[in-house]
Amino acid sequence: MNLTEKSPENVQYMIDQITTKLRMINIGAIKPDHFDSEMYTELKELYDYVMKKDNFSPSEMQSITEELGQLKK
């Protein structure tokens, strides 16, 4: 999968991977169509950060969730 290309499928994939890795309970609140394509680079950076780490502190999880919220339309 080439995540350097902006596409709805790539946004869907990254959101799915982030929510799975963080074991987010309320994943229904985070839908790919909520994200602006202009924020794709920021979403990709967040995705890369989450995928690099194995464990997250509660404060890191809160920060990531807040960042996702800021990336929404």
LOMI-487706 format. One record per atom (N, C-alpha, C): residue number from 0; x, y, z; residue in one letter. Coordinates in Angstrom, 1 decimal. Layout:
REM LOMI-487706
NUM / X / Y / Z / A
...
***
This chain:
REM LOMI-487706
0 / 0.8 / -1.2 / 0.0 / M
0 / 0.0 / 0.0 / 0.0 / M
0 / 0.9 / 1.2 / 0.0 / M
1 / 0.6 / 2.1 / -0.9 / N
1 / 1.4 / 3.4 / -1.0 / N
1 / 0.7 / 4.5 / -0.3 / N
2 / 1.1 / 4.8 / 0.9 / L
2 / 0.4 / 5.8 / 1.7 / L
2 / 0.8 / 7.2 / 1.4 / L
3 / 1.8 / 7.4 / 0.4 / T
3 / 2.2 / 8.7 / 0.0 / T
3 / 1.1 / 9.3 / -0.9 / T
4 / 0.2 / 8.5 / -1.4 / E
4 / -0.9 / 9.1 / -2.3 / E
4 / -2.1 / 9.4 / -1.5 / E
5 / -2.6 / 10.6 / -1.7 / K
5 / -3.9 / 11.0 / -1.0 / K
5 / -5.1 / 10.2 / -1.6 / K
6 / -5.7 / 9.4 / -0.8 / S
6 / -6.9 / 8.8 / -1.3 / S
6 / -7.8 / 8.4 / -0.1 / S
7 / -9.1 / 8.3 / -0.3 / P
7 / -10.0 / 7.9 / 0.8 / P
7 / -9.7 / 6.5 / 1.3 / P
8 / -9.2 / 5.6 / 0.5 / E
8 / -8.8 / 4.3 / 0.9 / E
8 / -7.6 / 4.4 / 1.9 / E
9 / -6.6 / 5.2 / 1.6 / N
9 / -5.5 / 5.4 / 2.4 / N
9 / -5.9 / 6.0 / 3.8 / N
10 / -6.8 / 7.0 / 3.7 / V
10 / -7.2 / 7.6 / 5.0 / V
10 / -7.9 / 6.5 / 5.8 / V
11 / -8.8 / 5.7 / 5.2 / Q
11 / -9.5 / 4.6 / 5.9 / Q
11 / -8.5 / 3.6 / 6.5 / Q
12 / -7.5 / 3.3 / 5.8 / Y
12 / -6.5 / 2.3 / 6.3 / Y
12 / -5.8 / 2.9 / 7.5 / Y
13 / -5.3 / 4.1 / 7.4 / M
13 / -4.5 / 4.7 / 8.5 / M
13 / -5.4 / 4.9 / 9.7 / M
14 / -6.7 / 5.3 / 9.6 / I
14 / -7.6 / 5.4 / 10.7 / I
14 / -7.8 / 4.1 / 11.3 / I
15 / -8.0 / 3.1 / 10.5 / D
15 / -8.3 / 1.7 / 11.0 / D
15 / -7.0 / 1.2 / 11.8 / D
16 / -5.9 / 1.5 / 11.3 / Q
16 / -4.6 / 1.0 / 11.9 / Q
16 / -4.4 / 1.7 / 13.3 / Q
17 / -4.6 / 3.1 / 13.2 / I
17 / -4.4 / 3.8 / 14.5 / I
17 / -5.4 / 3.4 / 15.6 / I
18 / -6.7 / 3.3 / 15.2 / T
18 / -7.7 / 2.9 / 16.2 / T
18 / -7.4 / 1.5 / 16.7 / T
19 / -7.0 / 0.6 / 15.8 / T
19 / -6.7 / -0.8 / 16.3 / T
19 / -5.5 / -0.8 / 17.2 / T
20 / -4.4 / -0.1 / 16.8 / K
20 / -3.2 / -0.2 / 17.6 / K
20 / -3.4 / 0.5 / 19.0 / K
21 / -4.3 / 1.5 / 19.0 / L
21 / -4.5 / 2.2 / 20.3 / L
21 / -5.6 / 1.5 / 21.1 / L
22 / -6.3 / 0.5 / 20.5 / R
22 / -7.4 / -0.2 / 21.1 / R
22 / -8.5 / 0.8 / 21.5 / R
23 / -8.8 / 1.7 / 20.6 / M
23 / -9.8 / 2.7 / 20.9 / M
23 / -11.2 / 2.1 / 21.0 / M
24 / -11.9 / 2.4 / 22.0 / I
24 / -13.3 / 1.9 / 22.2 / I
24 / -14.3 / 2.6 / 21.3 / I
25 / -14.3 / 3.8 / 21.2 / N
25 / -15.3 / 4.6 / 20.5 / N
25 / -14.8 / 4.9 / 19.0 / N
26 / -14.5 / 3.9 / 18.3 / I
26 / -14.0 / 4.1 / 16.9 / I
26 / -15.1 / 4.6 / 16.0 / I
27 / -16.3 / 4.5 / 16.3 / G
27 / -17.4 / 5.0 / 15.5 / G
27 / -17.3 / 6.5 / 15.4 / G
28 / -16.7 / 7.2 / 16.4 / A
28 / -16.6 / 8.6 / 16.4 / A
28 / -15.5 / 9.1 / 15.4 / A
29 / -14.7 / 8.2 / 14.9 / I
29 / -13.6 / 8.5 / 14.0 / I
29 / -13.9 / 7.9 / 12.7 / I
30 / -14.4 / 8.6 / 11.8 / K
30 / -14.7 / 8.1 / 10.4 / K
30 / -13.8 / 8.8 / 9.4 / K
31 / -13.3 / 8.0 / 8.4 / P
31 / -12.4 / 8.6 / 7.4 / P
31 / -13.0 / 9.8 / 6.7 / P
32 / -14.3 / 9.9 / 6.5 / D
32 / -14.9 / 11.0 / 5.8 / D
32 / -14.9 / 12.3 / 6.6 / D
33 / -14.5 / 12.2 / 7.9 / H
33 / -14.5 / 13.3 / 8.8 / H
33 / -13.2 / 14.1 / 8.6 / H
34 / -12.2 / 13.5 / 7.8 / F
34 / -10.9 / 14.1 / 7.7 / F
34 / -10.8 / 14.9 / 6.3 / F
35 / -10.2 / 16.1 / 6.4 / D
35 / -10.0 / 16.9 / 5.2 / D
35 / -8.8 / 16.4 / 4.5 / D
36 / -8.8 / 16.4 / 3.2 / S
36 / -7.7 / 15.9 / 2.4 / S
36 / -6.5 / 16.8 / 2.6 / S
37 / -6.7 / 18.1 / 2.9 / E
37 / -5.6 / 19.0 / 3.2 / E
37 / -4.8 / 18.6 / 4.4 / E
38 / -5.4 / 17.8 / 5.3 / M
38 / -4.7 / 17.4 / 6.5 / M
38 / -4.1 / 16.0 / 6.3 / M
39 / -4.0 / 15.5 / 5.1 / Y
39 / -3.5 / 14.2 / 4.8 / Y
39 / -2.0 / 14.0 / 5.4 / Y
40 / -1.2 / 15.0 / 5.1 / T
40 / 0.2 / 14.9 / 5.6 / T
40 / 0.3 / 14.7 / 7.1 / T
41 / -0.5 / 15.5 / 7.8 / E
41 / -0.5 / 15.5 / 9.2 / E
41 / -1.0 / 14.1 / 9.7 / E
42 / -2.1 / 13.6 / 9.1 / L
42 / -2.6 / 12.3 / 9.4 / L
42 / -1.5 / 11.2 / 9.2 / L
43 / -0.8 / 11.3 / 8.1 / K
43 / 0.3 / 10.3 / 7.8 / K
43 / 1.4 / 10.4 / 8.8 / K
44 / 1.7 / 11.6 / 9.3 / E
44 / 2.7 / 11.7 / 10.3 / E
44 / 2.3 / 11.1 / 11.6 / E
45 / 1.0 / 11.3 / 12.0 / L
45 / 0.5 / 10.7 / 13.2 / L
45 / 0.5 / 9.2 / 13.1 / L
46 / 0.1 / 8.7 / 11.9 / Y
46 / 0.0 / 7.3 / 11.6 / Y
46 / 1.5 / 6.7 / 11.8 / Y
47 / 2.5 / 7.3 / 11.2 / D
47 / 3.8 / 6.9 / 11.3 / D
47 / 4.3 / 6.8 / 12.7 / D
48 / 4.0 / 7.8 / 13.5 / Y
48 / 4.3 / 7.9 / 14.9 / Y
48 / 3.7 / 6.7 / 15.7 / Y
49 / 2.4 / 6.5 / 15.5 / V
49 / 1.7 / 5.4 / 16.2 / V
49 / 2.3 / 4.1 / 15.8 / V
50 / 2.5 / 3.9 / 14.6 / M
50 / 3.0 / 2.5 / 14.1 / M
50 / 4.4 / 2.2 / 14.6 / M
51 / 5.2 / 3.3 / 14.9 / K
51 / 6.6 / 3.0 / 15.4 / K
51 / 6.6 / 2.6 / 16.8 / K
52 / 5.6 / 2.9 / 17.6 / K
52 / 5.6 / 2.7 / 19.1 / K
52 / 4.9 / 1.4 / 19.4 / K
53 / 5.4 / 0.7 / 20.4 / D
53 / 4.8 / -0.5 / 20.9 / D
53 / 3.8 / -0.3 / 22.0 / D
54 / 4.1 / 0.7 / 22.9 / N
54 / 3.3 / 1.0 / 24.1 / N
54 / 3.0 / 2.5 / 24.1 / N
55 / 1.9 / 2.8 / 24.7 / F
55 / 1.5 / 4.2 / 24.9 / F
55 / 1.1 / 4.5 / 26.3 / F
56 / 1.6 / 5.6 / 26.9 / S
56 / 1.1 / 6.0 / 28.2 / S
56 / -0.3 / 6.6 / 28.0 / S
57 / -1.0 / 6.7 / 29.1 / P
57 / -2.4 / 7.3 / 29.0 / P
57 / -2.3 / 8.7 / 28.5 / P
58 / -1.3 / 9.5 / 28.9 / S
58 / -1.2 / 10.9 / 28.4 / S
58 / -0.9 / 10.9 / 26.9 / S
59 / -0.1 / 9.9 / 26.4 / E
59 / 0.2 / 9.8 / 25.0 / E
59 / -1.1 / 9.5 / 24.2 / E
60 / -1.8 / 8.6 / 24.7 / M
60 / -3.1 / 8.2 / 24.1 / M
60 / -4.0 / 9.4 / 24.0 / M
61 / -4.1 / 10.2 / 25.1 / Q
61 / -4.9 / 11.3 / 25.1 / Q
61 / -4.5 / 12.4 / 24.1 / Q
62 / -3.2 / 12.6 / 24.0 / S
62 / -2.6 / 13.5 / 23.0 / S
62 / -2.9 / 13.1 / 21.6 / S
63 / -2.8 / 11.8 / 21.3 / I
63 / -3.0 / 11.3 / 20.0 / I
63 / -4.5 / 11.4 / 19.6 / I
64 / -5.4 / 11.1 / 20.6 / T
64 / -6.8 / 11.3 / 20.4 / T
64 / -7.2 / 12.8 / 20.1 / T
65 / -6.5 / 13.7 / 20.9 / E
65 / -6.8 / 15.1 / 20.6 / E
65 / -6.3 / 15.5 / 19.3 / E
66 / -5.1 / 15.0 / 18.9 / E
66 / -4.6 / 15.3 / 17.5 / E
66 / -5.5 / 14.9 / 16.4 / E
67 / -6.1 / 13.7 / 16.6 / L
67 / -7.1 / 13.2 / 15.6 / L
67 / -8.2 / 14.1 / 15.5 / L
68 / -8.7 / 14.6 / 16.7 / G
68 / -9.8 / 15.5 / 16.7 / G
68 / -9.5 / 16.8 / 16.0 / G
69 / -8.3 / 17.3 / 16.1 / Q
69 / -7.9 / 18.5 / 15.5 / Q
69 / -7.8 / 18.4 / 14.0 / Q
70 / -7.5 / 17.1 / 13.5 / L
70 / -7.4 / 16.9 / 12.1 / L
70 / -8.7 / 16.7 / 11.4 / L
71 / -9.8 / 16.6 / 12.2 / K
71 / -11.1 / 16.5 / 11.6 / K
71 / -11.6 / 17.8 / 10.9 / K
72 / -12.5 / 17.6 / 10.0 / K
72 / -13.1 / 18.8 / 9.3 / K
72 / -13.9 / 19.6 / 10.3 / K
***
